[in-house]
């Protein structure tokens, strides 16, 4: 595989990681600004994260976790995009 094709693969990976970042940050915002009544179960992309959450403070804490963990795909997105810029040459007229 030549460097040009690998660069475009890095761009595709950066796009997927960027979407994951947006989903996680949006979920974190929704959780950190909500109130709950009763017994709740937390799911993300169909995966059960926590069960039996009964307090709003605990629910909001999971929102903070989503915010913090969303920085991982954001960092990887920036890394992959910069790798793409290094591998794919610019087109000049």
C-alpha positions in Angstrom: 0.0 0.0 0.0 1.4 3.4 -0.9 1.4 6.4 1.5 -1.4 8.1 -0.3 -3.9 5.2 0.3 -2.8 4.9 4.0 -3.4 8.6 4.4 -6.9 8.3 3.2 -7.5 5.4 5.5 -6.4 7.7 8.4 -8.9 10.3 7.3 -11.7 7.7 7.3 -10.7 6.6 10.8 -10.5 10.2 11.9 -14.1 10.7 10.7 -15.4 7.7 12.6 -13.6 8.7 15.7 -15.0 12.2 15.4 -18.5 10.8 15.2 -17.9 8.7 18.3 -16.6 11.8 20.1 -19.8 13.8 19.1 -22.0 10.9 20.3 -20.2 10.5 23.7 -20.1 14.3 24.3 -23.8 14.6 23.5 -24.7 11.7 25.8 -22.6 13.2 28.5 -24.3 16.6 28.2 -27.7 14.9 28.3 -26.9 12.9 31.4 -25.2 15.8 33.3 -28.2 18.1 32.9 -31.0 15.7 33.6 -33.0 14.7 36.7 -34.3 11.3 37.5 -37.1 9.8 39.6 -36.9 6.1 40.5 -34.7 3.3 39.4 -32.9 3.9 36.1 -30.7 1.9 33.8 -28.0 3.5 31.6 -27.3 2.3 28.1 -24.9 3.6 25.4 -25.1 2.2 21.9 -27.1 -0.8 23.2 -24.5 -1.7 25.9 -25.7 -1.6 29.5 -23.4 0.7 31.4 -25.1 0.8 34.8 -28.2 -0.5 36.4 -30.1 0.6 39.5 -29.2 4.3 39.5 -31.5 6.0 42.0 -30.1 9.5 42.6 -29.7 12.4 40.2 -26.1 13.0 41.5 -25.0 9.5 40.5 -26.7 10.0 37.1 -25.0 13.3 36.6 -21.7 11.7 37.6 -22.0 9.2 34.7 -22.5 12.3 32.4 -19.2 13.7 33.7 -17.6 10.3 32.9 -18.9 10.4 29.3 -17.5 13.9 29.0 -14.0 12.9 30.2 -13.9 9.6 28.2 -15.0 11.5 25.0 -11.6 13.2 25.1 -9.9 9.9 24.1 -11.6 9.7 20.7 -11.1 13.4 20.2 -7.4 13.1 20.8 -7.2 10.1 18.4 -9.2 12.1 15.8 -6.7 14.9 15.9 -3.8 12.4 15.7 -5.3 10.6 12.7 -6.2 13.8 10.8 -2.6 15.2 11.3 -1.3 11.8 10.0 -3.5 12.2 7.0 -2.2 15.7 6.3 1.4 14.4 6.5 0.8 11.4 4.2 -1.4 12.8 1.5 0.3 15.5 -0.7 -1.5 18.8 -1.2 -2.9 19.6 -4.7 -1.7 23.0 -6.0 -2.6 24.6 -9.4 
